[in-house]
Amino acid sequence: MEFVEQVYILHVDCLIKYQNMSTLEFDSKFDLLTIALRSFAYNLTKNDEDAKDLYQETAFRAMTNREKFRPGTNFKAWCYTIMKNIFINNYRKKIKRNTILDSTDNDFYINSGSNSVSNQAGSNIMMKELNRMVGSLDASIKDPFVMHFEGFKYQEIADKLTLPLGTVKSRIFFARKALKEMINNYYGDINLARTRL
């Protein structure tokens, strides 16, 4: 057999192998994935209604693009990829919609939204009180907490204080817990304290 004939036969074999599956085959394969796709949609969205919308959009796109699926490849992975891409695109659109664009010259107020401090004195007093609370913590939990607050990573703190990483994380946790307790005792409500800042 000549080389040209071999290439032609190979080409014909590939065409036969990748012919589009029938509508009935496609629909039955998709129906078998319904439960798994709905579960995956809920895992992505964490909301029942959004998961239903995502599943419906995935079903629509899969049905309209069924000719792009190649038999012999992983149908489940193809459907999951469609769903994941729809979710990512919707998430990006949502983020763009919620971005505040500010065209003022004063860069201090960019993206400040509706949160503005009307009285600096009250905020300064609150910060002094919070600094006093942090200062009153036991040094064993205060030092890792302050370093973390200043931007050090957990591993950097662990290296600098020669402590195990888990110990650093737990001490920061306990410092946060103690501060929340102090704020609740002092202000009565942590959310009230946040509004004063």
N, C-alpha and C positions, 0 to 999 in steps of 0.2 A: 504494500500500500504506500502511496506517495505521501509526502509530508502535508501537502495541501488538503488531501482527502482526510487525513487524520485530524487536522485542525477543524475542518468542516464538521466531521462527525462529533468531535468534542464540543463544538459550538452548538450543534443541534441537541446533544445530550443536556447541556446546560439550560437551553431554552425549555426543554421538556421538564427538567427538574424544577425550574423556577416559574412555571406557569402559575397564574393566579388561581387560588383555591376558589371553589364555588361559594356562592353566598350562603348556602345552607351550611357548608363546612365551617365557614368563618363565623357565622352566627352561633353555631353550636359550641365552637371553641370559646367564643367570647362569653356565652352564657355560663360555661363551666368556671370562668374566672370571676363571675359577678361578686361572690362573697369575698374573695381575696382582694379584689379591687376596691370594694367598699371599705374593707378594713384598712387598706393602705391609705385610702383617701381620708379616713378619720384620723389615722396616725399623723398625716401631714397637717391637717387643718385643726384638729382638736375641737371641732364644732360639728354637730350633726347636720345642720342645714348646709353649711359650706362643703361638707363631705359629699352630700347628695348632689350639690351643684357640680363639684369637681368630677364625680363619677359620671354624671350626665354629659358633661363636656368631653370627657375622655371617650365615652361610648360614641358620641357624635363624631369626634375626630377619627376614631378608629374605623367607624363605618364608612366615612367619606374618603378615607385614605387606604381602604383595604387593598387596593391594587399595588400599594407600595410594600406590603408585607410579602416576604419571600418564603414559600413553604420550605421546610427543612431547617429554618432558623427558629429561635426560641420565641414563640408567640407571647408567652407570659411576660418575658423581659421587654418585648416590643410594646405591649400595653402599659406596663409599669413606666417605661421611659416616656411615653406620651403623657401619662398622668403627672409624672414628676416635672416634666417641662411646662405643662399647663400651670401647675402650682407655682413654679418658680417665676414664670411670666406674670401671673396674677399678683404675686407678692411684690414684684418689682413695680408694677403699675400702682399698687396700693401705697408703697413707700413714696413714689413720685407725687401721688395725689396729696399726701399728708405733709410734704415738705413745705415749709414756710419760706417764701422768697421775700427778702426785704431789700428795697432799693434805696434806703436812706444812707446818707453819708456817714452817720455815726455807727461805726462797726460794733460798738459796745452792745447795741440793742438787737443785733442780728439773731434771728431765731429765738427771741425772748418770748414770743407769743403773748399770752395774757398774764404771765407771771412777772410782776414788777414789784420792787420794794419801794413803798412810799415813805418809810421812815427808817433811815440808816441807823439811827441811834438804837432803836429797838433790836435791830439785827445785830449790831455790835455788842450789845449787852448779852444777847442770846449766845453769841459766839464765845464771849468771855466765860459764860456759865458752862458751856459745853467743854471748853478747854480746861476749866477747873475740874469738871467731872472726869475727863480723861486723865488729868494729873493725879486724881485721887485713886486711880486704879493701882492694883498691886504691880510692881515693876515687872514681874514675870510675865504678865499678860499685856501690860501697857507698852513695853518696848516693841514686841512684834507688831502690835496693832498700829502704833505710830509709824513704824517703818512701812507697813503695808499701805497706810493712808497716804504716806509721802510718795508712793509709787513703786516701791521695791516689790519684786516678784517673790513668791513664796520661797523659791530655792535660794535666792540671794539673801533673804532674811535668815534662812537656815544656815547658810554658809557663814554669814557674818556673826551670828550668835552661837555658832557651833552646836546647833540643835538638830534633831531629826526633823524631816519635812512634816511628818504627821503631827509632831508636837507643836510646830509653828502654826499649822492650820487650826489645831484645836485651841491653842491659846488665843488666836485671833477671834475664833468663834466665841469663846468665853468672854473676851473683852467686849465684843458687840452685844452679847447677851446682857452683861452687867450694865453697859451704857444704856441699853433700852430700858432696863429696869429702873435705873436712876432717872431717866427722862420721864418715864411714866409716873414715878413717885413725885417728881418735882413739878411736872406740868399736868399730870392727870391723863393726858392723851398724847401719844407720839405724833399723831396727825396734826394736832393743834400746834405742837412745837415746830413741825415742818412749815406750817403757814407763816410762822413768825420769822423764819429765816429769809 
